[in-house]
Amino acid sequence: MNLWMRKLAVALIAILTLGLYTPTYLIADEENNEVITPKENDNQEIVAVEVHSESEEESNSIEFLTEKAKEQSFAKFGPKITKKVENEFNQIILPNIEKALHSILEDSDLMYVSITEQPAKGYGERIFNVYNELTKEDIAKFHVRRDNRPQDGFWFNFHYHLKEDNFEAHHLLGEIYWDKNTPPKWMS
């Protein structure tokens, strides 16, 4: 079988089986440049086993929470603000939110952690809160504040607060410049 046909077959099988099974008999042995093929008298069944580790489940939970955080952030911004800050938010703030969620929740039971659904309207700072579903206690509060810097214009300051310090300290996630003009109210 030609090299490109083997590579195509491996890629198609990997895609069709969602990466759970890769046909090793189509992959060439790079040291000897030989094709590894199954033996005619070899009647062993090939079994695909799905293995989940705790870190894999944790990363899936963090990814899910990050996606919910993104949805809540865009709901908070409203269409007018989202148009202008979406790219910077995705490049700067969202990765920092993901890192913050990972560090905050590394000791928590991720099965019982959730994100609030209603961001604050008008001039309120709240984007979302991360809370324990069992105890109904907030773990962290993620906010965005409008800063009007003289001679510089308006900035959106993204930060979060932790339960550990009674939600007093600001942990900076990043800032996005708006304009010299006043931004519209949240969710407008």
C-alpha positions as CSV (number, residue, x, y, z in Angstrom):
1,M,0.0,0.0,0.0
2,N,1.4,3.4,-0.8
3,L,2.6,5.6,2.0
4,W,-0.1,8.3,1.5
5,M,-2.8,5.6,1.3
6,R,-1.7,4.2,4.7
7,K,-1.6,7.7,6.2
8,L,-5.1,8.4,4.8
9,A,-6.4,5.1,6.2
10,V,-5.0,5.7,9.6
11,A,-6.4,9.3,9.7
12,L,-9.9,8.2,8.5
13,I,-10.1,5.3,11.0
14,A,-8.9,7.6,13.9
15,I,-11.5,10.2,12.9
16,L,-14.3,7.6,12.6
17,T,-13.5,6.0,15.9
18,L,-12.9,9.3,17.7
19,G,-9.3,8.4,18.2
20,L,-10.1,5.4,20.4
21,Y,-8.5,3.0,18.0
22,T,-5.5,3.6,15.7
23,P,-4.7,0.7,13.3
24,T,-1.1,0.0,14.2
25,Y,-0.7,-2.5,11.5
26,L,-0.9,0.2,8.9
27,I,1.8,2.3,10.5
28,A,5.3,1.7,9.1
29,D,8.1,0.7,11.4
30,E,10.3,3.7,10.9
31,E,13.6,2.0,11.9
32,N,13.4,-0.8,9.4
33,N,11.1,0.9,6.9
34,E,8.8,-2.1,7.0
35,V,5.0,-2.2,7.1
36,I,3.7,-4.0,10.1
37,T,0.8,-6.2,9.0
38,P,-1.3,-8.7,11.0
39,K,-0.4,-12.3,10.7
40,E,-2.7,-14.6,8.8
41,N,-2.9,-17.1,11.7
42,D,-3.3,-14.4,14.3
43,N,-7.0,-14.6,15.4
44,Q,-6.8,-12.1,18.2
45,E,-9.6,-9.6,18.4
46,I,-8.7,-5.9,18.5
47,V,-10.5,-4.2,21.5
48,A,-10.7,-0.5,21.9
49,V,-10.7,0.5,25.6
50,E,-11.8,4.0,26.7
51,V,-9.7,5.2,29.6
52,H,-10.6,8.2,31.7
53,S,-8.2,9.6,34.3
54,E,-9.1,12.0,37.0
55,S,-7.1,14.8,35.3
56,E,-9.0,14.2,32.1
57,E,-12.3,14.5,33.9
58,E,-11.1,17.6,35.7
59,S,-10.0,19.2,32.4
60,N,-13.3,18.4,30.9
61,S,-15.1,20.1,33.8
62,I,-12.8,23.1,33.7
63,E,-13.5,23.4,29.9
64,F,-17.3,23.2,30.5
65,L,-17.1,25.9,33.2
66,T,-14.9,28.0,31.0
67,E,-17.5,27.8,28.2
68,K,-20.3,28.7,30.6
69,A,-18.1,31.6,31.8
70,K,-17.7,32.8,28.2
71,E,-21.5,32.6,27.7
72,Q,-22.2,34.6,30.9
73,S,-19.6,37.2,30.0
74,F,-21.1,37.8,26.5
75,A,-24.6,37.9,28.1
76,K,-23.2,40.6,30.5
77,F,-21.7,42.6,27.7
78,G,-24.7,42.7,25.5
79,P,-24.4,43.0,21.8
80,K,-23.0,46.6,21.7
81,I,-20.1,45.9,23.9
82,T,-19.5,42.3,22.6
83,K,-18.9,43.6,19.0
84,K,-16.1,45.8,20.2
85,V,-14.3,43.6,22.8
86,E,-15.0,40.0,21.8
87,N,-11.6,39.3,20.2
88,E,-9.6,40.8,23.0
89,F,-11.7,39.0,25.6
90,N,-11.2,35.7,23.9
91,Q,-7.4,36.3,23.5
92,I,-6.6,37.9,26.9
93,I,-9.3,37.5,29.5
94,L,-10.8,34.0,28.8
95,P,-7.4,32.1,29.1
96,N,-6.9,33.9,32.4
97,I,-10.4,33.0,33.6
98,E,-9.6,29.3,32.7
99,K,-6.3,29.5,34.7
100,A,-8.1,31.1,37.6
101,L,-10.8,28.4,37.6
102,H,-8.2,25.7,37.4
103,S,-6.3,27.1,40.4
104,I,-9.5,27.8,42.4
105,L,-11.1,24.4,41.8
106,E,-8.0,22.2,42.1
107,D,-9.0,21.2,45.6
108,S,-12.8,21.2,45.1
109,D,-15.1,18.4,44.1
110,L,-15.9,19.5,40.5
111,M,-19.0,17.4,40.4
112,Y,-20.8,19.9,42.6
113,V,-19.4,23.2,41.3
114,S,-21.6,25.4,39.1
115,I,-21.7,29.0,37.7
116,T,-24.6,31.4,38.4
117,E,-26.8,32.3,35.5
118,Q,-27.7,36.0,35.9
119,P,-25.0,38.7,35.5
120,A,-25.7,42.1,37.0
121,K,-27.4,44.6,34.7
122,G,-26.8,48.4,34.4
123,Y,-23.6,49.4,36.1
124,G,-23.2,46.3,38.4
125,E,-19.9,44.5,38.3
126,R,-20.9,40.8,38.7
127,I,-20.4,38.6,35.6
128,F,-20.8,35.2,37.4
129,N,-20.2,33.5,40.7
130,V,-18.7,30.0,41.1
131,Y,-20.5,28.2,43.9
132,N,-20.8,24.8,45.5
133,E,-24.2,23.2,44.6
134,L,-24.4,21.2,47.9
135,T,-23.7,24.0,50.4
136,K,-25.0,26.9,48.1
137,E,-21.9,28.9,49.1
138,D,-19.9,31.0,46.7
139,I,-16.4,30.0,46.1
140,A,-15.4,32.8,43.8
141,K,-16.9,35.9,42.3
142,F,-15.9,37.1,38.8
143,H,-16.4,40.8,38.1
144,V,-15.8,43.5,35.5
145,R,-15.5,47.1,36.5
146,R,-15.5,50.3,34.4
147,D,-12.5,52.5,35.0
148,N,-12.5,56.1,33.7
149,R,-8.9,57.1,33.6
150,P,-8.4,60.9,33.0
151,Q,-6.8,61.6,29.6
152,D,-6.9,57.9,28.9
153,G,-10.5,56.9,28.4
154,F,-12.6,54.0,29.7
155,W,-11.2,50.6,30.5
156,F,-12.9,47.3,31.5
157,N,-11.1,45.8,34.5
158,F,-11.7,42.1,34.8
159,H,-11.0,40.6,38.3
160,Y,-12.2,38.0,40.7
161,H,-12.6,37.7,44.5
162,L,-12.2,34.6,46.6
163,K,-14.0,33.2,49.7
164,E,-10.7,32.7,51.4
165,D,-10.3,36.4,52.1
166,N,-14.0,37.2,52.4
167,F,-14.2,38.4,48.8
168,E,-12.1,41.5,49.6
169,A,-8.9,41.2,47.5
170,H,-9.0,41.9,43.8
171,H,-7.2,39.2,41.7
172,L,-6.6,40.8,38.3
173,L,-7.5,38.9,35.1
174,G,-6.8,41.7,32.7
175,E,-8.0,44.9,31.2
176,I,-9.6,45.9,27.9
177,Y,-9.6,49.4,26.5
178,W,-13.1,50.7,25.5
179,D,-12.8,54.3,24.2
180,K,-12.8,57.9,25.4
181,N,-16.6,57.9,25.1
182,T,-18.7,56.4,27.9
183,P,-19.6,52.7,27.3
184,P,-23.3,51.7,27.2
185,K,-24.8,50.0,30.3
186,W,-24.2,46.3,30.7
187,M,-26.6,44.0,28.8
188,S,-27.8,46.7,26.4
